[in-house]
Amino acid sequence: MPLTNADLLRKAAGPIATGDIGSGAGHGLLSDEQSTEFLRRVYDTTPFSQAQRNETRRSAEGTINKMGIGGRILRKKNEGVDDATLVKPDFGEVEYAVKRYRADSEINEEVFEDNIEGEGFEDRWIGEVTGQIGRDLEDLHFNGDEASLDPFVKLNDGWLKQLAAGGSGAHRVNGATIDSGDATKNQFFAALEAMPNKFLTSGTLRWVANPMFFLAYLEYLTDRATGAGDAALTAGEVKLPGNIGKIEVPAMPADRLLLVNPRNCMVVTRRAIRYRRTTEGREAVRQDKRFYAWFLATDPIIEETDAIVDVYGLSI
């Protein structure tokens, strides 16, 4: 029997359990509340996914509206004169088209009989799968490339592919031409110089890279006979240029460094998330297994390419 909204609210703080969705041969479309909770747990898996902008839509294709102010708005005031000049918002749209994915799992019934957690093991397993879905999505949202021969990578075009394609307003810096591609301060300063001034003081920018890049930069600092090098060597204290924080993304290739407001990287998820679970049917009975499947659809898009700097070609 499906849960009421009140039941869902009472269970919101608990784990996503099979009982929350269905039992036996349970299957179907998750409710809005269940979808929201599922996505929250998926995106809580990684730091960047928590910082990115997440939008849910019912349609598989559409547009996301954006709004800004085109330029300077102040002008001279003339007493008693209405010059009829108004500030008008600069509206725009970003198109999206979600791609569909699935995740499948199966567990032998003996696992529930022999495991110390018994039936509770199923909930823990579903939590593990949810976490892996989150890591897979982050990987795909960064590295997706529909031209790839890899069956996973080709599922969608990710942010890095979109930046490499040279979309309108994208700022790209060839890091290979700076200090032979090494992780030095000059890579950071080149990115800062490429970023339009209007975005530099927002306080929302972050350095985003593979942990190996930041480790290489730490090694670079410790090799220098400076105060920063001593602090990095003795206390592991590293202040990145621009006094900008960092987000480590293990899925990113080590030869890329992004300067970006994470919310500029948007993931549109279709609200129609489906879950199927069965302990019945010919295969389930003969193999004595439980079968699970999750179906969801996302599209990673960039809201404002002018507000991202992509340093590529690093030799890490």
C-alpha positions, 0 to 999 in steps of 0.5 A: 500500500503506498504511503500517504504524504504524512507517512512520507514526512514522518519517514523523511529523516530515515533511510530509503527503504524498500518498504517506502516504495513497495514490496513483493513485486512492487514497482512504479513511478516514485511520488514527488516526495519520494523522488525529491528524497531519492535525489537528495540522497543521490546528490549528497554522495559527493561535495560537488553534487551538493553545490551544483544547481539541481532542477527537476522537470516533468518534461524530457525536453525544454528550457530553463529560464535565466535572468540578468542585467545587461550592463550599467544602469546608473544615469544622471538625475535631472530635477523634475525630469522623468527621462522614461529610462527603465532598467529591463531584465535581460532574459535568456533560456538554456535548452535541456534534453535529458538522457535516460539511464538505468541501474540494475541489481540482484541479491541471492536470498541466502544473503538475507538468511546468512547475514547478521542484519537479516532483512535489514540488509536490503535497506543498507544495500539500497543505500549503497546502490543509491550512493554509487548512482550519485558517484556515477552521475557526477562522473557522467556529468563531468566526463560524458562524451557522446562521441566516445566508444565507452558505453558509459561515457557516451550516455550524454555530453558532460560539462567538460565536453561542452566547454571543450566544444567552445560554446559561446563565451567559454574561456579556455586556457591552454595550461600546457603552455604555462610552466610546461603544464605543471601545477604551479601558481601561474595556472591559477593566475592565468585562470583568474586573468581569463575570468571577467572581472564582474564574476571575480568578486562574487564570493561564489567561485571555486577551484574545481579539480581532481584531488591529484592536481591539488596534491601536485600543487601542494608538492610544488609549494613544499619545494619552494623556500617561502613562507607559503612553502613552509606552511604547506610542509609543516601544517599542510595549510594551502591558501589557493590564489584569489583566496578561493576555496576548492572542491575536489572531484575524483571523477575529473581528469587530472589535466583540467582545472575549472574556476567556476561558481558550482551553481553555474553547473546545472543538472536537470533531472526528470521528475519521473523516476521509476523503481522496480523490485521483484521476488516473483517470476520465473527467474526470481524463483528458479535462481532464488534471487531478488531483482532491482532496477532504477530508472532516471534521466538527467542532463548536465547543462551550463547556465552561463559559459561566460562565467567559467574558466577551463584550464586544460592540457595540464601534465599531472 
